[in-house]
Amino acid sequence: MTTAGDLPPSSHWRDVVAWVLHLVLYSVLLAGYFLLVLRYLAGWFAQLFHHHRAEYALFGILIMIAQAVALDSISAFILRVFRIARK
């Protein structure tokens, strides 16, 4: 088993940079997603909230799951492309 002391310093910094890049990328994608949902689905969600609470809860959970999967897939793909281009 390797420890942090066994890794070369460049490997450690490369991991830190990749993590920070992933965090920044995910933050930008999440902010964009939030603005799109707010603009295009806010009225529909408000109507569901006032008239169909069970469906509102179901769609709220489904959209959270879809958002997590989509944003993680997109950010992983972009980071994979970035790593390939960097090599």
ChimeraX attribute file (.defattr): number of C-alpha atoms within 10 A of each C-alpha:
attribute: neighborCount
match mode: 1-to-1
recipient: residues
	/A:1	3
	/A:2	6
	/A:3	6
	/A:4	9
	/A:5	8
	/A:6	8
	/A:7	10
	/A:8	9
	/A:9	10
	/A:10	9
	/A:11	11
	/A:12	13
	/A:13	11
	/A:14	11
	/A:15	11
	/A:16	12
	/A:17	12
	/A:18	15
	/A:19	13
	/A:20	12
	/A:21	14
	/A:22	17
	/A:23	13
	/A:24	13
	/A:25	17
	/A:26	17
	/A:27	14
	/A:28	12
	/A:29	17
	/A:30	16
	/A:31	11
	/A:32	12
	/A:33	14
	/A:34	12
	/A:35	13
	/A:36	12
	/A:37	14
	/A:38	12
	/A:39	10
	/A:40	10
	/A:41	12
	/A:42	13
	/A:43	12
	/A:44	10
	/A:45	20
	/A:46	12
	/A:47	13
	/A:48	16
	/A:49	15
	/A:50	9
	/A:51	11
	/A:52	12
	/A:53	13
	/A:54	11
	/A:55	13
	/A:56	18
	/A:57	14
	/A:58	10
	/A:59	14
	/A:60	14
	/A:61	12
	/A:62	12
	/A:63	13
	/A:64	11
	/A:65	11
	/A:66	12
	/A:67	15
	/A:68	12
	/A:69	11
	/A:70	13
	/A:71	17
	/A:72	16
	/A:73	12
	/A:74	14
	/A:75	19
	/A:76	15
	/A:77	12
	/A:78	14
	/A:79	17
	/A:80	12
	/A:81	11
	/A:82	12
	/A:83	11
	/A:84	9
	/A:85	8
	/A:86	7
	/A:87	5
